[in-house]
Amino acid sequence: MSDASQFKGKKGFVRLWNALGYSRDGLGAAWKNEAAFREEVLLAIVAVPLALFLAKTGVDRALLIGSIILILIVEILNSAVEAVVDKASPEKHELAKRAKDMGSAAVLLSLFNAAAVWACVLWPSS
């Protein structure tokens, strides 16, 4: 049995408990190894309370906070892609560059999305 498959048979609370630990480890790895993730967490530390203060409705709060959380999610996925690419292909390769560039583009789009959401929610309507 492979190392990975020994965890696939867990069910119920044990599986959920293990998943929580893996998620904690993933957040810790992102914090430790990714400067961009640390910067975006700092953005979230400022933006989430600001969203709670500035938003007029629950939907506004959800949009503002959700757009910030989406940045963190996309950054973690981008970092995961980069780690896998580096492990699978440490030498320079066109496909490795494409994968990394596309991950970076996804982060950029999540930042544009957050800016657009914040502008739409907070810009006074006429």
CNS distance restraints for C-alpha pairs under 8 A (distance, minus, plus):
assign (resid   1 and name CA) (resid   5 and name CA) 6.41 0.50 0.50
assign (resid   1 and name CA) (resid   6 and name CA) 6.57 0.50 0.50
assign (resid   2 and name CA) (resid   6 and name CA) 6.53 0.50 0.50
assign (resid   3 and name CA) (resid   7 and name CA) 7.72 0.50 0.50
assign (resid   4 and name CA) (resid   8 and name CA) 7.29 0.50 0.50
assign (resid   5 and name CA) (resid   9 and name CA) 7.51 0.50 0.50
assign (resid  10 and name CA) (resid  14 and name CA) 6.30 0.50 0.50
assign (resid  10 and name CA) (resid  15 and name CA) 5.11 0.50 0.50
assign (resid  11 and name CA) (resid  15 and name CA) 4.95 0.50 0.50
assign (resid  11 and name CA) (resid  16 and name CA) 7.78 0.50 0.50
assign (resid  12 and name CA) (resid  16 and name CA) 6.44 0.50 0.50
assign (resid  13 and name CA) (resid  17 and name CA) 5.93 0.50 0.50
assign (resid  14 and name CA) (resid  18 and name CA) 6.08 0.50 0.50
assign (resid  15 and name CA) (resid  19 and name CA) 6.06 0.50 0.50
assign (resid  16 and name CA) (resid  20 and name CA) 6.17 0.50 0.50
assign (resid  17 and name CA) (resid  21 and name CA) 6.45 0.50 0.50
assign (resid  18 and name CA) (resid  22 and name CA) 6.29 0.50 0.50
assign (resid  19 and name CA) (resid  23 and name CA) 6.13 0.50 0.50
assign (resid  20 and name CA) (resid  24 and name CA) 6.16 0.50 0.50
assign (resid  21 and name CA) (resid  25 and name CA) 6.14 0.50 0.50
assign (resid  22 and name CA) (resid  26 and name CA) 6.10 0.50 0.50
assign (resid  23 and name CA) (resid  27 and name CA) 6.22 0.50 0.50
assign (resid  24 and name CA) (resid  28 and name CA) 6.13 0.50 0.50
assign (resid  25 and name CA) (resid  29 and name CA) 6.04 0.50 0.50
assign (resid  26 and name CA) (resid  30 and name CA) 6.15 0.50 0.50
assign (resid  27 and name CA) (resid  31 and name CA) 6.14 0.50 0.50
assign (resid  28 and name CA) (resid  32 and name CA) 6.02 0.50 0.50
assign (resid  29 and name CA) (resid  33 and name CA) 5.81 0.50 0.50
assign (resid  29 and name CA) (resid  34 and name CA) 7.81 0.50 0.50
assign (resid  30 and name CA) (resid  34 and name CA) 5.27 0.50 0.50
assign (resid  30 and name CA) (resid  37 and name CA) 6.34 0.50 0.50
assign (resid  30 and name CA) (resid  38 and name CA) 7.86 0.50 0.50
assign (resid  30 and name CA) (resid  76 and name CA) 6.57 0.50 0.50
assign (resid  30 and name CA) (resid  79 and name CA) 7.45 0.50 0.50
assign (resid  31 and name CA) (resid  35 and name CA) 7.33 0.50 0.50
assign (resid  31 and name CA) (resid  37 and name CA) 6.22 0.50 0.50
assign (resid  31 and name CA) (resid  38 and name CA) 5.64 0.50 0.50
assign (resid  34 and name CA) (resid  38 and name CA) 6.59 0.50 0.50
assign (resid  34 and name CA) (resid  79 and name CA) 7.45 0.50 0.50
assign (resid  35 and name CA) (resid  39 and name CA) 6.25 0.50 0.50
assign (resid  36 and name CA) (resid  40 and name CA) 6.15 0.50 0.50
assign (resid  36 and name CA) (resid  75 and name CA) 7.67 0.50 0.50
assign (resid  37 and name CA) (resid  41 and name CA) 6.09 0.50 0.50
assign (resid  37 and name CA) (resid  72 and name CA) 6.75 0.50 0.50
assign (resid  37 and name CA) (resid  75 and name CA) 6.35 0.50 0.50
assign (resid  37 and name CA) (resid  76 and name CA) 7.33 0.50 0.50
assign (resid  38 and name CA) (resid  42 and name CA) 6.32 0.50 0.50
assign (resid  39 and name CA) (resid  43 and name CA) 6.30 0.50 0.50
assign (resid  40 and name CA) (resid  44 and name CA) 6.17 0.50 0.50
assign (resid  40 and name CA) (resid  71 and name CA) 7.39 0.50 0.50
assign (resid  40 and name CA) (resid  72 and name CA) 6.57 0.50 0.50
assign (resid  41 and name CA) (resid  45 and name CA) 6.15 0.50 0.50
assign (resid  41 and name CA) (resid  72 and name CA) 7.22 0.50 0.50
assign (resid  42 and name CA) (resid  46 and name CA) 6.48 0.50 0.50
assign (resid  43 and name CA) (resid  47 and name CA) 5.86 0.50 0.50
assign (resid  44 and name CA) (resid  48 and name CA) 5.57 0.50 0.50
assign (resid  44 and name CA) (resid  68 and name CA) 6.20 0.50 0.50
assign (resid  44 and name CA) (resid  69 and name CA) 7.44 0.50 0.50
assign (resid  45 and name CA) (resid  49 and name CA) 7.10 0.50 0.50
assign (resid  46 and name CA) (resid  50 and name CA) 6.38 0.50 0.50
assign (resid  47 and name CA) (resid  51 and name CA) 5.93 0.50 0.50
assign (resid  47 and name CA) (resid  65 and name CA) 7.53 0.50 0.50
assign (resid  47 and name CA) (resid  68 and name CA) 7.46 0.50 0.50
assign (resid  48 and name CA) (resid  52 and name CA) 6.30 0.50 0.50
assign (resid  48 and name CA) (resid  64 and name CA) 7.68 0.50 0.50
assign (resid  48 and name CA) (resid  65 and name CA) 5.65 0.50 0.50
assign (resid  48 and name CA) (resid  68 and name CA) 7.66 0.50 0.50
assign (resid  49 and name CA) (resid  53 and name CA) 6.27 0.50 0.50
assign (resid  50 and name CA) (resid  54 and name CA) 5.98 0.50 0.50
assign (resid  51 and name CA) (resid  55 and name CA) 5.58 0.50 0.50
assign (resid  51 and name CA) (resid  61 and name CA) 5.91 0.50 0.50
assign (resid  51 and name CA) (resid  64 and name CA) 5.90 0.50 0.50
assign (resid  51 and name CA) (resid  65 and name CA) 6.45 0.50 0.50
assign (resid  52 and name CA) (resid  61 and name CA) 6.04 0.50 0.50
assign (resid  54 and name CA) (resid 122 and name CA) 7.67 0.50 0.50
assign (resid  55 and name CA) (resid  60 and name CA) 5.29 0.50 0.50
assign (resid  55 and name CA) (resid  61 and name CA) 5.29 0.50 0.50
assign (resid  55 and name CA) (resid  64 and name CA) 7.84 0.50 0.50
assign (resid  55 and name CA) (resid 121 and name CA) 7.77 0.50 0.50
assign (resid  55 and name CA) (resid 122 and name CA) 7.57 0.50 0.50
assign (resid  56 and name CA) (resid  60 and name CA) 6.38 0.50 0.50
assign (resid  56 and name CA) (resid  61 and name CA) 7.53 0.50 0.50
assign (resid  57 and name CA) (resid  61 and name CA) 6.35 0.50 0.50
assign (resid  58 and name CA) (resid  62 and name CA) 6.12 0.50 0.50
assign (resid  59 and name CA) (resid  63 and name CA) 6.12 0.50 0.50
assign (resid  60 and name CA) (resid  64 and name CA) 6.12 0.50 0.50
assign (resid  60 and name CA) (resid 121 and name CA) 6.35 0.50 0.50
assign (resid  61 and name CA) (resid  65 and name CA) 5.93 0.50 0.50
assign (resid  62 and name CA) (resid  66 and name CA) 5.51 0.50 0.50
assign (resid  63 and name CA) (resid  67 and name CA) 5.99 0.50 0.50
assign (resid  63 and name CA) (resid 117 and name CA) 6.82 0.50 0.50
assign (resid  63 and name CA) (resid 118 and name CA) 7.99 0.50 0.50
assign (resid  63 and name CA) (resid 121 and name CA) 7.98 0.50 0.50
assign (resid  64 and name CA) (resid  68 and name CA) 6.71 0.50 0.50
assign (resid  64 and name CA) (resid 114 and name CA) 7.38 0.50 0.50
assign (resid  64 and name CA) (resid 117 and name CA) 6.56 0.50 0.50
assign (resid  64 and name CA) (resid 118 and name CA) 5.95 0.50 0.50
assign (resid  64 and name CA) (resid 121 and name CA) 7.64 0.50 0.50
assign (resid  65 and name CA) (resid  69 and name CA) 6.27 0.50 0.50
assign (resid  66 and name CA) (resid  70 and name CA) 6.00 0.50 0.50
assign (resid  67 and name CA) (resid  71 and name CA) 6.67 0.50 0.50
assign (resid  67 and name CA) (resid 110 and name CA) 7.57 0.50 0.50
assign (resid  67 and name CA) (resid 113 and name CA) 6.89 0.50 0.50
assign (resid  67 and name CA) (resid 114 and name CA) 4.80 0.50 0.50
assign (resid  67 and name CA) (resid 117 and name CA) 6.98 0.50 0.50
assign (resid  68 and name CA) (resid  72 and name CA) 6.89 0.50 0.50
assign (resid  68 and name CA) (resid 114 and name CA) 6.20 0.50 0.50
assign (resid  69 and name CA) (resid  73 and name CA) 6.33 0.50 0.50
assign (resid  70 and name CA) (resid  74 and name CA) 6.11 0.50 0.50
assign (resid  70 and name CA) (resid 110 and name CA) 6.64 0.50 0.50
assign (resid  71 and name CA) (resid  75 and name CA) 6.07 0.50 0.50
assign (resid  71 and name CA) (resid 107 and name CA) 6.53 0.50 0.50
assign (resid  71 and name CA) (resid 110 and name CA) 5.30 0.50 0.50
assign (resid  71 and name CA) (resid 111 and name CA) 6.28 0.50 0.50
assign (resid  71 and name CA) (resid 114 and name CA) 7.70 0.50 0.50
assign (resid  72 and name CA) (resid  76 and name CA) 6.22 0.50 0.50
assign (resid  73 and name CA) (resid  77 and name CA) 6.33 0.50 0.50
assign (resid  74 and name CA) (resid  78 and name CA) 6.02 0.50 0.50
assign (resid  74 and name CA) (resid 106 and name CA) 6.74 0.50 0.50
assign (resid  74 and name CA) (resid 107 and name CA) 5.70 0.50 0.50
assign (resid  74 and name CA) (resid 110 and name CA) 7.07 0.50 0.50
assign (resid  75 and name CA) (resid  79 and name CA) 6.10 0.50 0.50
assign (resid  75 and name CA) (resid 107 and name CA) 5.84 0.50 0.50
assign (resid  76 and name CA) (resid  80 and name CA) 6.15 0.50 0.50
assign (resid  77 and name CA) (resid  81 and name CA) 6.23 0.50 0.50
assign (resid  77 and name CA) (resid 103 and name CA) 7.67 0.50 0.50
assign (resid  78 and name CA) (resid  82 and name CA) 6.22 0.50 0.50
assign (resid  78 and name CA) (resid 100 and name CA) 7.47 0.50 0.50
assign (resid  78 and name CA) (resid 103 and name CA) 4.71 0.50 0.50
assign (resid  78 and name CA) (resid 104 and name CA) 6.56 0.50 0.50
assign (resid  78 and name CA) (resid 106 and name CA) 7.64 0.50 0.50
assign (resid  78 and name CA) (resid 107 and name CA) 7.27 0.50 0.50
assign (resid  79 and name CA) (resid  83 and name CA) 6.12 0.50 0.50
assign (resid  79 and name CA) (resid 103 and name CA) 7.98 0.50 0.50
assign (resid  80 and name CA) (resid  84 and name CA) 6.24 0.50 0.50
assign (resid  81 and name CA) (resid  85 and name CA) 6.07 0.50 0.50
assign (resid  81 and name CA) (resid  99 and name CA) 7.32 0.50 0.50
assign (resid  81 and name CA) (resid 100 and name CA) 6.96 0.50 0.50
assign (resid  81 and name CA) (resid 103 and name CA) 7.09 0.50 0.50
assign (resid  82 and name CA) (resid  86 and name CA) 6.04 0.50 0.50
assign (resid  82 and name CA) (resid  99 and name CA) 7.72 0.50 0.50
assign (resid  82 and name CA) (resid 100 and name CA) 5.80 0.50 0.50
assign (resid  82 and name CA) (resid 103 and name CA) 7.87 0.50 0.50
assign (resid  83 and name CA) (resid  87 and name CA) 6.16 0.50 0.50
assign (resid  84 and name CA) (resid  88 and name CA) 5.97 0.50 0.50
assign (resid  85 and name CA) (resid  89 and name CA) 5.68 0.50 0.50
assign (resid  85 and name CA) (resid  90 and name CA) 7.39 0.50 0.50
assign (resid  85 and name CA) (resid  96 and name CA) 5.99 0.50 0.50
assign (resid  85 and name CA) (resid  99 and name CA) 7.66 0.50 0.50
assign (resid  85 and name CA) (resid 100 and name CA) 7.74 0.50 0.50
assign (resid  86 and name CA) (resid  90 and name CA) 4.86 0.50 0.50
assign (resid  86 and name CA) (resid  96 and name CA) 7.97 0.50 0.50
assign (resid  89 and name CA) (resid  93 and name CA) 7.53 0.50 0.50
assign (resid  89 and name CA) (resid  96 and name CA) 7.06 0.50 0.50
assign (resid  92 and name CA) (resid  96 and name CA) 6.98 0.50 0.50
assign (resid  92 and name CA) (resid  97 and name CA) 7.37 0.50 0.50
assign (resid  93 and name CA) (resid  97 and name CA) 6.25 0.50 0.50
assign (resid  94 and name CA) (resid  98 and name CA) 6.13 0.50 0.50
assign (resid  95 and name CA) (resid  99 and name CA) 6.14 0.50 0.50
assign (resid  96 and name CA) (resid 100 and name CA) 6.26 0.50 0.50
assign (resid  97 and name CA) (resid 101 and name CA) 5.93 0.50 0.50
assign (resid  98 and name CA) (resid 102 and name CA) 6.00 0.50 0.50
assign (resid  99 and name CA) (resid 103 and name CA) 6.27 0.50 0.50
assign (resid 100 and name CA) (resid 104 and name CA) 6.22 0.50 0.50
assign (resid 101 and name CA) (resid 105 and name CA) 6.11 0.50 0.50
assign (resid 102 and name CA) (resid 106 and name CA) 6.22 0.50 0.50
assign (resid 103 and name CA) (resid 107 and name CA) 6.52 0.50 0.50
assign (resid 104 and name CA) (resid 108 and name CA) 6.34 0.50 0.50
assign (resid 105 and name CA) (resid 109 and name CA) 6.13 0.50 0.50
assign (resid 106 and name CA) (resid 110 and name CA) 6.22 0.50 0.50
assign (resid 107 and name CA) (resid 111 and name CA) 6.33 0.50 0.50
assign (resid 108 and name CA) (resid 112 and name CA) 6.28 0.50 0.50
assign (resid 109 and name CA) (resid 113 and name CA) 5.97 0.50 0.50
assign (resid 110 and name CA) (resid 114 and name CA) 6.21 0.50 0.50
assign (resid 111 and name CA) (resid 115 and name CA) 6.28 0.50 0.50
assign (resid 112 and name CA) (resid 116 and name CA) 6.12 0.50 0.50
assign (resid 113 and name CA) (resid 117 and name CA) 6.08 0.50 0.50
assign (resid 114 and name CA) (resid 118 and name CA) 6.05 0.50 0.50
assign (resid 115 and name CA) (resid 119 and name CA) 6.07 0.50 0.50
assign (resid 116 and name CA) (resid 120 and name CA) 6.04 0.50 0.50
assign (resid 117 and name CA) (resid 121 and name CA) 6.05 0.50 0.50
assign (resid 118 and name CA) (resid 122 and name CA) 5.82 0.50 0.50
assign (resid 118 and name CA) (resid 123 and name CA) 7.92 0.50 0.50
assign (resid 119 and name CA) (resid 123 and name CA) 5.34 0.50 0.50
